[in-house]
Amino acid sequence: MIDINSMKFTGKEVEDAWDTKIVRDQFAAAALTGLLANGWVDSRVCIRAYELADAMLEARKEKK
């Protein structure tokens, strides 16, 4: 198990990680809205929304 208390992070690393988490959640919310609007209602809909959010984050990396 990783002991996060022993890890050292710079302010920029923490800020970047937090920003990525927020963007990922926003992308997932948008994906979830689209999935539900198109009739995708099953037990994996939230998981699929985060999979799509992760794909969006990867696409952003490739564009830079």
C-alpha positions as CSV (number, residue, x, y, z in Angstrom):
1,M,0.0,0.0,0.0
2,I,1.2,3.5,-0.8
3,D,1.8,5.8,2.2
4,I,0.6,9.1,0.9
5,N,1.8,10.9,4.1
6,S,5.4,10.2,3.1
7,M,5.0,11.5,-0.4
8,K,6.1,15.0,-1.2
9,F,4.2,17.1,-3.7
10,T,4.8,20.6,-5.0
11,G,1.9,23.0,-5.0
12,K,1.8,22.8,-8.8
13,E,1.5,19.0,-8.8
14,V,-1.4,19.2,-6.3
15,E,-3.0,21.9,-8.3
16,D,-2.7,20.0,-11.6
17,A,-4.0,16.8,-10.0
18,W,-7.0,18.7,-8.6
19,D,-7.7,20.5,-11.9
20,T,-7.6,17.1,-13.7
21,K,-10.0,15.6,-11.2
22,I,-12.5,18.5,-11.6
23,V,-12.3,18.4,-15.4
24,R,-12.7,14.6,-15.4
25,D,-15.9,14.9,-13.3
26,Q,-17.2,17.7,-15.6
27,F,-16.6,15.5,-18.6
28,A,-18.2,12.5,-16.9
29,A,-21.3,14.7,-16.0
30,A,-21.6,15.8,-19.7
31,A,-21.2,12.2,-20.9
32,L,-23.7,10.9,-18.4
33,T,-26.2,13.6,-19.6
34,G,-25.7,12.5,-23.2
35,L,-26.0,8.8,-22.4
36,L,-29.2,9.2,-20.5
37,A,-30.7,11.6,-23.1
38,N,-30.1,8.8,-25.7
39,G,-31.8,6.2,-23.7
40,W,-28.8,4.4,-22.2
41,V,-30.1,3.3,-18.8
42,D,-28.4,0.4,-17.2
43,S,-26.3,-0.5,-14.2
44,R,-23.1,0.5,-16.0
45,V,-24.1,4.0,-17.2
46,C,-22.0,5.8,-14.6
47,I,-19.0,3.6,-15.3
48,R,-19.4,4.3,-19.1
49,A,-19.6,8.0,-18.4
50,Y,-16.2,7.9,-16.6
51,E,-14.7,5.8,-19.4
52,L,-15.8,8.5,-21.9
53,A,-14.4,11.2,-19.6
54,D,-11.0,9.4,-19.5
55,A,-11.1,9.2,-23.3
56,M,-11.7,12.9,-23.5
57,L,-8.8,13.6,-21.2
58,E,-6.5,11.5,-23.4
59,A,-7.7,13.3,-26.5
60,R,-6.8,16.6,-24.8
61,K,-3.3,15.3,-24.2
62,E,-2.8,14.3,-27.8
63,K,-3.9,17.7,-29.0
64,K,-1.3,19.6,-27.0
